[in-house]
Amino acid sequence: MAIPHSTDQTFRPFIHADWLLNSDAARELYHRFAASCPLIDYHNHLPPTQIASNHIFADLYEIWLAGDHYKWRAMRSNGVAERYCTGDASPREKFDAFVATVPYTLRNPLYHWSHLEMSRYFGLDLMISPATAETIWHEGNAQLPDLGVHAILEKFDIAVLGTTDDPADSLATHEQIAASGIRTKVYPTFRPDKAFGVTQPETFNPWIEKLSGAASVTITTLDDLLEALKIRHDAFHAAGARLSDHGMESCYFSPCTHGEASSIFSKARSGIAASTHEHAQFVTYLMLEFGRWDAAKHWTKQLHLGAMRNVNSRAAASLGADIGCDSIGDFSQARNLGAYLDALDREGMLPKVIIYNLNPADNYVIGTMIGNFQDGSVAGKIQFGSGWWFMDQKEGMEWQMNALSNLGLLRRFVGMLTDSRSFLSFPRHEYFRRILCNLIGRDVENGELPHDMNLLGSMVREICFENARDYFGFELDPTFSATERPETNAATKL
């Protein structure tokens, strides 16, 4: 339902068919090649329980705002009190507070994302503001009973979802999803970051007990820990997992013997926190093990590097983690990252790797690093990951693709992912695709690329869908195609 924001009969929706496409070449590339590709969202933080239960959202607050730290940051910057972000305000009050903030997000990606979400999910092609809040709340909520999680996955042609899961998590929910009959394949991703927590025995040891139960292994020694983690790694593989993931300020590489790692682990189990150096040694030891396991199973290892987390200690203490108080860090990346990749490469156990960089100052560092370890065994074996977190907006995406183009092979890029906790984030793939096509179209208009739409369109289709399909080796429902989809599912059609 398209509702103009005024009585002006010449009103044109802000998000229109050619939005962000500023040349004939860009428009042809997007509409002819990109728009029809199914989505492979290979890394996100969506809750598997909501997928298994086909969750129906109670209201627009729950589906649009709950847990969204991007929106909380903007609201706080706009002078909105915390009770309207993470506090005890009612869902409608929180919704109104964000809607009142949207007009102040001009030139922030939230302005783009918010209008795109309202358009693609609810057909509400109106300007978001307090003047339209009642219409949005009423019209959006009225449609939610028909927008359960499974309907959303079908609407946006989601071929694959890669959730992010702790080794101690049960995989029973993924079994339920696999048996549900939905077309979307939902696979877990192995993220063992809590295994590195030897500097905080008070949280590390309870997690060890949880892992012990999940693996049915009594964990007393380092060897017990490795056995339990390997059992879970195998279980993830049996559930369809083909990726691991690690979030770190920077890659660790501080050589560590088995005996040293055992001592560090034993001290942590007895309540003695590891030193900074011991922590680096322990992480290095485990990361090399994890790399070997990934290589043996032909998995892809994801390295998310560069986030400085919980910068506001007061907010972290009162509100917890992941509440919008993290920043880009200026950590040194090159030396340890190169040493880590080199150590696995020397053993012949370097898996496929995707490196996500949060600091754009390091784009060329990462762009050159990936070229050092391409070995001809897999096209694009080491990947420079898509613009991540603070960089998953127009400028950040263009910077990442320009660095990759200048230093590597853009055509081998495995493309976009949401990295999101929200089921309203799938239009970010459309956002990426429009930016990609506009970037290429601009080069065509400037005479820097040939005006060969079949050649360029093949590259677009590969980056949007085919490269990820082939690189990860996911099993897809056979109804998904890179070149066509049912008109009723074409969420980007206007």
Stockholm file with secondary structure:
# STOCKHOLM 1.0

chainA/1-494         MAIPHSTDQTFRPFIHADWLLNSDAARELYHRFAASCPLIDYHNHLPPTQIASNHIFADLYEIWLAGDHYKWRAMRSNGVAERYCTGDASPREKFDAFVATVPYTLRNPLYHWSHLEMSRYFGLDLMISPATAETIWHEGNAQLPDLGVHAILEKFDIAVLGTTDDPADSLATHEQIAASGIRTKVYPTFRPDKAFGVTQPETFNPWIEKLSGAASVTITTLDDLLEALKIRHDAFHAAGARLSDHGMESCYFSPCTHGEASSIFSKARSGIAASTHEHAQFVTYLMLEFGRWDAAKHWTKQLHLGAMRNVNSRAAASLGADIGCDSIGDFSQARNLGAYLDALDREGMLPKVIIYNLNPADNYVIGTMIGNFQDGSVAGKIQFGSGWWFMDQKEGMEWQMNALSNLGLLRRFVGMLTDSRSFLSFPRHEYFRRILCNLIGRDVENGELPHDMNLLGSMVREICFENARDYFGFELDPTFSATERPETNAATKL
#=GR chainA/1-494 SS CCCCSSSCTTCCCSSCTTTTCCSHHHHHHIIIIITTCCEEECSCCCCHHHHHTTCCCSSHIIIIITTCHHHHHHHHHTTCCGGGTTSSCCHHHHHHHHHHHGGGGTTSHHHHHHHHHHHHHHCCCSCCSGGGHHHHHHHHHHHGGGCCHHHHHHHTTEEEEECCBCTTSCCHHHHHHHTSCCSSEEECCBCCGGGGCTTCHHHHHHHHHHHHHHHTCCCCSHHHHHHHHHHHHHHHHHTTCCEEEEEESSCCCCCCCHHHHHHHHHHHHTTCCCCHHHHHHHHHHHHHHHHHHHHHTTCEEEEEECEECCCCHHHHHHHCSSSSCCEECCCCCHHHHHHHHHHHHHTTCCCEEEEEESCGGGHHHHHHHGGGGCCSSSTTCEEECCCCGGGCSHHHHHHHHHHHHHHSCGGGCCCCCCCCSCTTCTHHHHHHHHHHHHHHHHHHHTTSSCCCHHHHHHHHHIIIIIHHHHHHTCCCCTTCCSSCCCGGGCTTCC
#=GC SS_cons         CCCCSSSCTTCCCSSCTTTTCCSHHHHHHIIIIITTCCEEECSCCCCHHHHHTTCCCSSHIIIIITTCHHHHHHHHHTTCCGGGTTSSCCHHHHHHHHHHHGGGGTTSHHHHHHHHHHHHHHCCCSCCSGGGHHHHHHHHHHHGGGCCHHHHHHHTTEEEEECCBCTTSCCHHHHHHHTSCCSSEEECCBCCGGGGCTTCHHHHHHHHHHHHHHHTCCCCSHHHHHHHHHHHHHHHHHTTCCEEEEEESSCCCCCCCHHHHHHHHHHHHTTCCCCHHHHHHHHHHHHHHHHHHHHHTTCEEEEEECEECCCCHHHHHHHCSSSSCCEECCCCCHHHHHHHHHHHHHTTCCCEEEEEESCGGGHHHHHHHGGGGCCSSSTTCEEECCCCGGGCSHHHHHHHHHHHHHHSCGGGCCCCCCCCSCTTCTHHHHHHHHHHHHHHHHHHHTTSSCCCHHHHHHHHHIIIIIHHHHHHTCCCCTTCCSSCCCGGGCTTCC
//
